[in-house]
Amino acid sequence: MKYATVCATLFAALAGASDVKQLKTDNFKSFIEENDLVLAEFFAPWCGHCKALAPEYETAATTLKEKDIALVKVDCTEEQDLCQEYGVEGYPTLKVFRGLENISPYGGQRKADSLISYMTKQSLPAVSEITKDTLEEFKTADKVVLVAYFAADDKAANETFTSVANGLRDNYLFGATNDAALAKAEGVKQPGLVLYKSFDSGKDIFKEKFEADAIRDFAKIASTPLIGEVGPETYAGYMDAGLPLAYIFAETQEERDAFAKELKPLALKHKGKINFATIDAKSFGQHAGNLNLKVGTWPAFAIQTTTKNQKFPYDQEAKITEKEIGKFVDQYLAGKLEPSIKSEPIPEKNDGPVTTIVAHNYKDVVLDNDKDVLVEFYAPWCGHCKALAPKYEELGQLYQTPEFSKLVTIAKVDATANDVPDEIQGFPTIKLFAAGKKDAPVDYSGSRTIEDLIEFVKENGSHKVSVTYTPSEEDATKDAEASASSATDKAASAASEATDSAKSGAAAATDSVKSAASDVKDEL
């Protein structure tokens, strides 16, 4: 009994030592009002992603409390009404609170360094005022910071820089000074700009005309390491950069370092045209399959056109040297390489209610016609896709009459077996390619009922086709029950769907997501 009492006391003490405060309905709003900046995690005890986040969140909380930034958490299995009030539909959900009226979603990664960096940026003004005494400290306040140097009366430069900072404040720290002597000491002519970074050369000086678009492009290019490493913390950044990405797969850190050194001259030569990055083949080797490389044959090299999801795998029997990769990259940039396309065979018979799309007929079925085309991007192993299948088939039957079939196509594509040009974030993903607007597909985000899908096609399609559907009594009951789901049920479904998710950005949906049991796998 004494031992149990001692343990209970110890655990209580440990729990009390946490820098993450757990809030409930009766004290949540008052806490938010009493603190200028709060990051709140809405979680469920059974959620695997929440468990993985916990130590990272705790570490970040300890660091951020010194900056008067509070990290809190809410157990949605106990505080269901509170979570529903703030629109929580999946776990964990992270939201930034600046009072009760200014709430925004957290936009960073779920790692301690990212939590700290993101919230530090949120705590500062969009542009911090820099002086001679604060410049050196500001340079190292984050991995990447941008400092503008312009005269006090240069209103145009001030407004331009501030507008860029407001748009990119989640990504970088921004500072500005009108100290002419400081600009001269940094080798900058007013108006000027320097990006300071904790890697590569340490800083890049902006040399273009002081305009918003040019500054944004400069920040994106200069903030990317000459040869970085693809991983959970960096993948989204590479996808958002809008530049082709050259992957170097290797199993050991020593090999990756050696290849980075070997190919560094190429990265320097093509900076701003193509990004180079190594990737751990042991941890993320399945991602090679996304690029149409043979998984397990290392080292390997491939280029991905991130904006079009095109893949250019390098011959895995050939050696990876500066000379040979240099030739391959030159051919790619000159448009002399044909992309590798993974595709199932085109079906010999394809006249069912739901048209089957593969990579080789994607253009014909989806793009090169005057029909409204509804496409489901699915994965064979996805439970939500399996549940949707009979309803989607029934939906297709409604449009099979001669009157409607010439205007609307209901189609599906196995996105794990076929390269598709669309960015797929999860399964199932449903998009409508309206006639005359094929370059701007509309994403479907409603409930997966036949009635709602019919309405979606009607409202967003160019032909405004409306079909009649009378659900069976059993289907109507099921739909009613689904509509009456509680916030907890929605969150559990969203958490389950996160496991099915193919968070592969512009890499589309791929086989590697089968093993996406953690945030690390999800990111690739």
ABEGO torsion letter per residue (X at the ends): XAAAAAAAAAAAAAAAABABBBBBAAAAAAAAAABABBBBBBBBAABAAAAAAAAAAAAAAAAAAAAGBBBBBBBAAABAAAAAAAGBABOBBBBBBBEAABBBBBABBBBAAAAAAAAAAAABBABBBBBAAAAAAAAAABABBBBBBBBAABAAAAAAAAAAAAAAAAABBBBBBABAAAAAAAGBBOBBBBBBBABEAGBBBBABBBBAAAAAAAAAAAABBABBBBBAAAAAAAAAAGBBBBBBBBABAAAAAAAAAAAAAAAAAABGABBBBBBBAAAAAAAAAAAGBBBGBOBBBBBBBAAAGBBBBBBAABBBBAAAAAAAAAAAAAGABBBBBBBBBBBABAABABBBBBAAAAAAAAABBABBBBBBBBBAABAAAAAAAAAAAAAAAAAABAAAAAABBBBBBBAAABBBABBBABOBBBBBBBBGAAABBBBBABBBBAAAAAAAAAAABAAGBBBBBBBBAAAAAAAAAAAABBAAAAAAAAAAAAAABBBAEAAEBBAAAAABABAAAAAX
